[in-house]
Amino acid sequence: MQFSVSISSISIPVFLFVYALVAVLKHLETKKTDAREPPVVASPIPYVGHIIGMLLRGSRYLKSLGSRCPNLPIFTLPMLNGRTYIVTSPALAAQVQRASKALSFNPVIPEVVNRVLGLDAGTMKIIRSGVESEDERGFVGDTQDMLYARLAPGESLDELTAAAGNEFLAQLTDYKEILNANGGKKTEELLGWVKQLVTVATARFLYGPENPLAIQPELEPLFWDFDAGIPGLLLNVYPSITASKAYRGREALVKAFTNYLTAGKKSTGSALTQTRGVIADKHGLDVESTARCEVSFLFAGITNTAVTSYWLILHIFANPTLLKRIRKELELTLKAPSEKSSVRMMNIKTITKDCKLLVSTFRETLRLYSDNASTRVVTTDTVLADQYFLKKGSILQIAGGIMHSDSTIWGGDAGQFNPERFLEDSTKQKSVHPAAFRGFGGGATLCPGRHFALNEILAFVAVVVLLFDVSSVDDEELPIPKKKDDVLAIHILEPLEQVHVQIRRREGWDQCSLQLETS
Ligand code: HEM
């Protein structure tokens, strides 16, 4: 009795004190720095609530805030002693993209690369000098310019596309033999199967036959350990302990790339890889730092491609009508060199131009599974769209996840996978603001690899669709798992559960071989 009285006599003042403190803190944090600042969305826990929400619930947290305030084109999240502005309207996103100096991605670069790649002080100085300078491009700028130029439609894109297409074709032709040796079918965990194929192929067409992953195949799972632990590396709290798998994976890759570069193997890689090396040398990066940067490029080249290909393959094979239509579209593009030939020539340019349903299905995959948030720093007090005051030093995010699931943009079926959504004659599609599709980001950070990604993913998926049948292991309908969106979205979202499939050689196509036409 005595005990409970003393507890309640202490707890009431403590409760009142905490209640008053929270109220004061909330008042302080929701107080606008300028009347025109976007509406503030407070968390029940002042100052740290949104941070906790994002850490624990990833991009799902942002989407839940978005659905709590559906009519706000932009809102403010108070965090610690700063602000993060969340843009949910495509029209405002386009304005953000245009204001690339006042709302800049550049200040984010050194912070992120330092944490993710573990660069030394000398390399960080090289990276910062260009990023912070008004008049010189520096290492990062030169690399970006080169990538945008080499991966734009033209000869060098065609060259890389041909290399990628041939690599996927070779791997999948080998897989046909594996199936033969296995009685014509094999069970695979689909995401793992696709990841492995894409990782091995990409390392090969970017870095040549003696690439680090070809020499040490055990690096492939370590690459995916690195990928999975990037949020931990970004947090940067004793990463070698708190994100130990990612840290170990990264360091193993760095060591292998250092050996690759030291042995002069770069000259056996793609023209793109060789040019990257020239830029690194020009700016004085040492071998180990160059290796660290190559790990980041390998990451950019593999992760989105692999996970997008997975969802695309799964959705196509899970829908027999879609499968039939896409096969028909693809088959119409194939050519036989002679009447009796069992060879079928496949042309990637024709596929991307003529296979409208496949292209639409690809874009729908990105819409549904990309929660990408394009991040900018407010470098000077700014009034966005003559309306919203944005305070210098704050962070701004264009919330792809919110936009991609917004039924006012995409219609009532925004939550569904609709492979026809992006068909040119779809009347719905015509009214969608171009900045609403965030799959490849936008503005100054628009993905330089987007044309190449379309080419290589369509080439890869086309070969799978033409040569194989993919079904569930129990011959039931293929399940489509939910997406894992309770994580920090650093690339296309992965599935919540594994899907095991049975892969068979496609009937009637046993004797056919595909070849790539490269003009
Ligand atoms: C389906 C495949 C792909 C998707 C969905 C994708 C998506 C993205 C996104 C969302 C961004 C950030 C944009 C932003 O923050 O606004 C990005 C950046 C980037 N992507 Fe891609 N990407 C894909 C494939 C590729 C490929 C194949 C390459 C390279 C060969 C590549 C290279 C890059 C690079 C280097 C950047 C950083 C650009 C910069 O910092 O300026 N991407 N990508």
Residues whose N, C-alpha, C, O or C-beta is under 5 A from the ligand:
A	BS01	HEM	Q144 A300 G301 N304 T305 T308 N372 A373 S374 T375 R438 G439 F440 G441 G442 A444 T445 L446 C447 P448 G449 A453
